[in-house]
Amino acid sequence: MKKQILTAITLLGVCMHSHALILQTKVAQGEISGVEHNGAALYKRIPYAEPPVGPLRWKAPVTKKNWEGVYRSDEWGNRPPQPTDPNQGGGGLPMSEDCLYLSVTTPASTPSEKLPVFVMIHGGGFLTGSYSGTQDSFVKEGIIYVSIEYRLGALGFMCHPALNKESERGISGNYGIMDQIMALQWIHDNIAAFGGDPDKVTIAGESAGGISVSILCGSPLCKGLFRGAISESGSSFWPVAESRNGNTGLCSVNAASADGEAFQRQLGKKNIKQMRAMDFKTIVDSTKMDCFWPVVDGYVITDDQYKLYEKGIYNDVNVIIGFNSDEGSMFSWPMPVEAYRNRIEGIYGDWADRIYQLYPVETETDVRYALADIFCDGSFAWGTYAWANLQSRTGKGKVYMYYFDQDSENTILRSPRGGASHVAEMPFIYGSDFGGKSRMTPVEQHMEQIMSRYWINFTKTGNPNSDCLPYWTEYEQGKNTLMIMRNGFSLGEMPNQNRMDFFEEFFRSRRK
């Protein structure tokens, strides 16, 4: 009897040790191989489109051609050309326009498992960032983790009259968003080869990644490509305008094309042909922050997204959306009070007096905090609030909204006055892959366990809730349905409601 028990234990150990992984599979373009990574199969560099180089610079992405033999996906692909940013280092990866890759980490043993899929779209202001890295905590829970790369800066978003003429639709720009859509299409068509279910895809992103998620939720080109969306500190509900001017509008193609012409003059080039012949480093080094951004082109982004949601014209899926209490601290600085007033009047015009009442200042320090609050409310909070209100009224998809307000030493870039700065929530969701637990208090470690479980549950079922978790109810405007994350979890109302009311009025006045 003892011998039989020992034999059974031995066989069990062998089975556990020899867990099969999908280390080679077949996708539309051919056979592909990955590597073992912490008990899962990792495909680091899967090309989903042809390299956008030479004549393909400033063109819509082109589907990757078939390859011969087995494509080895054992190294990370290049970062898109971008300025040097210590917070978006990309693990030291080289930069190249040959950058349209995605990664897949799968715990599946066979292609028939139909596992849920989490797709990460990185942030970085549409100017920096990299897709490299894994999310082992999600993979260990039976989720396939995918991360996608896309073009950035001028190479990803420049509009230009000459490019408009080249296009059969008469438009240009949004190449980086079209990259994301092609990647999602590739995932839909091929994820089953890695044990995934194309009908169980959740897209997610933070900052520019969250804005991308918002755009994709409003784009008709994404119909059927995902069943859930998570947007951390990002939305795209600004009205259409001739300039962005302090994040108060989303440009039309025509307005952005004038910026493209100005960029050409800055580079000293006569035409697009000469610009295509330039090395990417010169283009990157000449690009200013926030100069190139997604635009309303009538194709990828069909209209003012606020209007689309009012009409119920969007991809109506379950969403987790939210923002942090002091998002703007990363984007603000002290300045003289008079300079502050000039800036506010240049952006808000006749509405400036209302701004002064809501965000009063007397000193340069006051100015920094006022600018931080205005940036937080106008660029992050209001858009998320508008999204939640509109979808809860016109959609069937469930809306789960959060407000993250944990002032933690574990924060990557801590707010100087307390509160939760931009990216502060990420270590609480993604753990050691985004900052770790080294400086978390016991309360914060418990919060991290709960928040990561919310995201995992949502990816698996479309609902963040499960037994033993604080219950997260669906959002309803004006009710205690906002999940407040501060030293624990509680349901409450929208903070700073008077500021949300102001921005609702202000943006309505700008909406055509």
Secondary structure, DSSP 8 states (H G I E B T S, - for coil): -HHHHHHHHHHHHHHHHT-----EEEETTEEEE-EEETTEEEEEEEE-B----GGGTTS---B----SSEEE--S---B-S----GGG-GGG--B-S---EEEEEE--SSTTS-EEEEEEE--STTTS-------HHHHTTT-EEEEE----HHHHH---HHHHHHSTTS----HHHHHHHHHHHHHHHHGGGGTEEEEEEEEEEETHHHHHHHHHHH-GGGTTS-SEEEEES------EES--TTTT-EEBHHHHHHHHHHHHHHHT-SSHHHHHTS-HHHHHHT--TTSS---B-SSSS-S-HHHHHHTT-S---EEEEEEETTGGGGG-----HHHHHHHHHHHHGGGHHHHHHHS--SSHHHHHHHHHHHHHIIIIIHHHHHHHHHHHHH-SS-EEEEEE----TT-SS--TTSS--TTTTHHHHHGGGGT-STT--HHHHHHHHHHHHHHHHHHHHS----TTS-------TTSS-EEEESSSEEEE--SSHHHHHHHHHHHHHH--
